[in-house]
């Protein structure tokens, strides 16, 4: 089984999403020697954001492919191949200004590729990469569930679930929220998320 582990937090060792994503990988790996893990840190080694030059190069063999653009095309293909090859994808993501880190958006843009991961049939999207398991570990500083007045402001978990649903995949989410409220809430949120992780099976 191939497992792709993606981290996107810019907080390094202080990141809750990184802490939880690592625990998910360890939980799935426990007692098994048939899991091959590929790790990509899109914060430490960012993928370029999409550009007009890149899109033009994909659509026309006549486009001017500078060495930099050619390197980007090769990198983009490698990112897509990693995703397609994976049986399980574990993604650590924080909520930054109500959405996903821009570095993670750049990765999403490289895997949402018409003809590779989705196509349209009678105007409706159809996923081309079925059977993958997607596990999200999401960290949020405030509260975005229940009776919170800012429930509709949450666009990390909801965006990622929407993106993966578009290509035919259901994403599971393990969420620690309220981690910026105070030390006690942070600890309680992490403990609750860790209990969910402990119940995961490969």
N, C-alpha and C positions, 0 to 999 in steps of 0.2 A: 504494500500500500504506500502511495506517495502522499506526503503531507506538505503543503505549502504554508509557511508561517510568515505573515506580513505584520510588521510593526510600523506605526506612523506617528507616534507621539514625539514631540520635540523636547520632552522633559527628561529624557534619559532615565537615570536610576530613580528619579522621583515620580515616574509615570505609573499610575495605577493600571492603565490599560495594558502596558507592557508586562507588568507583574502578573496580571491575570491571563494574558495570552500565553505567557511562558508556562503557567500552571496548567492551562488546557492542553498544551502540547505534551507536557510531562505526564498528565493523567492519561491521555490517549496512548502514549508510548509505554506506559507501565506494564511490565510483564510480557511485552511483545518485542520480538526482534525482526519483525517483517515490515517495519515502518521506516521509510526513507524520508528524512526531513530536509526540505530546502528552505532556507531563511533569507528573507529580503527585508531590509530596513530602509523604507523609502524616505525617512527623515535624514538618516546619516548618509545615504547614497541616493539622492533624489533623481527621479525621472523627469526629463524636461516636460513642461506643459505643451499641449498641442499648439502648433503654429500653422499659419497659412502655407508656409513653405513645405512643411511636412506633408500636409494633406494634398498639396499640388503634386508632390513627388510620388505619392501613392497612386494618383489618378492619371499621371502622364509620364511615359518613358522619356519624353522630351524635356521634362523639368530639369532645372539646373541643380544637380546634386553635388553640393560642396562636400568636402571630407567630413565636416561636422554634421551635415544633414544625413550623409550615408551612415555615419556612426549611430545616429539617432534611430534610423530605420532598422539597423541591426539590433540595437538594444530593445526597441519596441517589439520586434519579432521574438526575441528571447523572453521578454516578459509575458507575451501571449502564450508562447509554448509552455512556459512554466505553469501557467494557470490551466491550460488545456490538459496537461499531463497529470495534474493533481487529482487525487481522489477526495482529499479533505483539504479545505482552506481555512486557516485560523487567522483572523484579522483583529489586531488591537487598534482601537481608535478612540480618541477623545472627542468631546464636543467643544469646538472652537467657534465662538461667536455664532452659536446656534447651528453650526454645520460641521462637516468633516474637515480634517486638515487638508490644505491644498495639495500637499504632497501625495496624499491618498487619492485625491481626485485625479491627479495626473496618472496614477496607476490604473484607476477605474477606466479612464479614457483609453488606455492601451488594451484593455481586455473586452471592452464593449465594441466589437468590430463586426459590422454587417458581413454576412457570408462566412464568418468564423465562429462566432458565439451566438448569433441570432440571425433570423431572416424574417421577411414579411410574407405571410400567406393570406390572400384576400384582405390585405390591409391590417392584419393583426400580427404582432410579433410572435415568433416561435423560437424557443431556445434550441441551440444546437449542441449544448454540452450537458446533457442530462446525467443524473446519478451522482453528482458531486455533493458532498456535505460541506456546508458553510457555517462556521461558528464565529460569531462576533463577540469580542469583549469590549464593552463600551464603558467609559468613565465620564461622569458628568458632575460638574461642580455644584449645581443646584438640583432642584426637584422638578421633574418634567412628567410626572405620572400622577394618577389619582385625581385629587381635587386642586392640584396646583394651577394657579391662574396662567401659567406659561406652558401648559402642555403642548399647545400648538406651535411653540417656538423650537421644538426639538426636531433637528434635521440631520442627525448622525445615524442613529439606529433606523429611523424611518427611511432615510435616503438609501442607505445600503441595502435594506430589505427590498426596497422598490427596484433598485438597480439589478439585484440578483434575480428577483422575480421576473424582470423583463427578459432575462436570458434563460428562464425556466427553472430557477433554483430557489428553494426555500432556505432562508438564513435563520439559524438559531441565534438568540442574543442573550448574553450574560451581562447584566448591567450593574454597575456600582454608581449610585448617584448621591448627591449631597456631600460629596467628598471635600468641598471647599467650605462647608458650613462650620466645621470645627473638628477637633481631633477625635472626639467620641463618635460622631456621625461617620467620619471617614473610616474608623476602625470597624464600625458596625456594618457599613456598606461593603467593605472588603470581605468581612467575615461571611456575610450573606452570599456574596458572589462565589466565594471559595466553597461554600456548601453545595452550590449548584455544580461547580466544576467537579467536586468529589463524586458526584452522582453520574458523571458522563461515562459512557462506555464507547469503545472504539467501534 
